[in-house]
Amino acid sequence: MCGIIGYVGNRNAPDVIIQGLRYLEYRGYDSSGIAVWSGEKFDLVKTKGRIADLEKELLKTPVSGHLAIGHTRWATHGCPADRNAHPFVSYNSRFAVVHNGIIENYLEIKDELQKKGVVFTSETDSEVIAHLLESLDHGDVKRAVLDATARLKGAYAIGIICADDPDVLYAVRKDNPLVVGVTESDGFICSDINSIQKFLTEVVVLENGQVAKVERGRVELFDFDGNDVEAKFIALGSLEESDRKDFECYMDKEIKEIPTALANAIATYRNGAFNRIDKKYLRRIRRINVVACGTALHAGLYGERMIKKYLKKIDVTSEAASEFRYGDPKVDDRTLTITVSQSGETADTLVCQNMVRNLGGKTLTICNVETSSMVRSSDYALFTSAGPEVAVASTKAYNCQCLVFLLFVLDLARLRGEIDEFAYKNLQADIDALPEIAARTLKVAPQVARFANKNYTRKSVFYIGRGLDYCTAMEGSLKLKEISYIHCEAYPAGELKHGTLALIEEGVLVIALVTQKELVTKSASGLEEVKSRGANVLAITPFYDRPAIAAVSDYRIKLPDVNEDLYPIISVIPTQLLAYYIARAKGCDIDKPRNLAKSVTVE
Ligand code: M6R
């Protein structure tokens, strides 16, 4: 959440910053701003709203210079407003600062500074950093940065420029991502490699507890005590970029990319899911904790069910990362904690990953971003190979997370002799067919769009499912709320009658996932219960013609036939499409839903 970027060099700094901010906008879009060193003072342009709004402001107030920092904000402390937009300039105008994260002790520092007469102009926690730096600067900028860092508690990535050091960018990392890079004539800092990659062939990814001093052609790293640290450059290779091309929005594009993404993931693990994982350890595992957030958690819940089915000798639990760390998790040297994450930067998940490692457990991350913090700090990593995902609502990454999780479970079961070769090979053959089946499933798009156009004014929606379908119900429901702002709940189909059925009345839409053969009859009775109370029912099912389902559903979307264990990877597609088309019919900002950000780097 929040994207920061800084530039020093021979180019016009505001141009570099704006280009970078466009990439970083997925990290928050409540406000944005830029501070440029003019040679005499910091020129500050900032505004509530999107990067496009900042660009309009810059047309009215052009700025130029060779040193600048920029920010795109996801509001935590203080509402989205011009006054709360970053950068912040210190009381004597010598420091300008951008921040991603939360300063937990900001009130204490603010109070101290206010007592000294410092006037604050925002409600943010971040503003204290600028004033603190100014108050601690006695002629040595690096020293001031280190002293300020020693006072700050919380999680932060900070970009700092100082009037007394106008050819230098300072960057500080504690728990939030930060990357730096240089050429002979440029220096960069940023939250995400993508925002600067086109200028560079290699970067340094800062570790926690590091401070960088970046100049043209030179990076110096220090720990928080000021000791030199070796800067390790990593080659950028050819990072993939995502271009929206002719699609209406990234979500549309990313849903349509599901077949290709699945094919890539299958190809990646053609020769086994864990060639690089210690086999001896894998045979010894006694417990697996699955930890993730949001959509990734739903993929984790699917993974949990697959572990229960195929790895009977392993105890498994799955939990939202924000809860896991407070739940006294069981961790020992035979416990594997699997984190699932698209970005690999989600703070809640990352904290859990680090926590279990400190407790002596090993970690495996199923992640879409190879350079991410989670991948770098995990014992093992499996990449989802979904390609860049830009829309805040996660789609193709989810399909791939489920798939890669399943591949891991099956390979582990095979390694431990818990699945016979025949069953394993059959499942692999079914998995190989997934890209084609996903492509066929996408053909329901026009039908889903028509349904959406007739139902987008609904006020209350329930997604229900039993067994594996409950995982899909949760994911479908999250997607709908997230981008269409319709109140929607996911329930195990059998659970409604224990209270929530009281909410079912005329006008409520109930969407039922029914993909598990054994559960058709039971699901049909559940649907009967909601229908007789006035709800309209949409069934997403391969059992299209079964009288039991036909009798209780007002609308049906037919799924292709596939192995039952694989349905969550396929049946989620109509739910992704439905959220998309409903949000489109409502005129919502599909790729950038209100109040959210793609990468949630605060706990
Ligand atoms: O990057 P991650 O997968 O760790 O993100 C976790 C969640 O924040 C994310 O899945 C979120 O729920 C999505 N926006 C849902 O579409």
Boltz pocket constraint, residues with backbone or C-beta under 6 A from the ligand:
constraints:
  - pocket:
      binder: B
      contacts: [[A, 293], [A, 294], [A, 295], [A, 296], [A, 297], [A, 340], [A, 341], [A, 342], [A, 343], [A, 344], [A, 345], [A, 346], [A, 349], [A, 392], [A, 393], [A, 394], [A, 395], [A, 478], [A, 479], [A, 482], [A, 597], [A, 598], [A, 599], [A, 600]]
      max_distance: 6.0
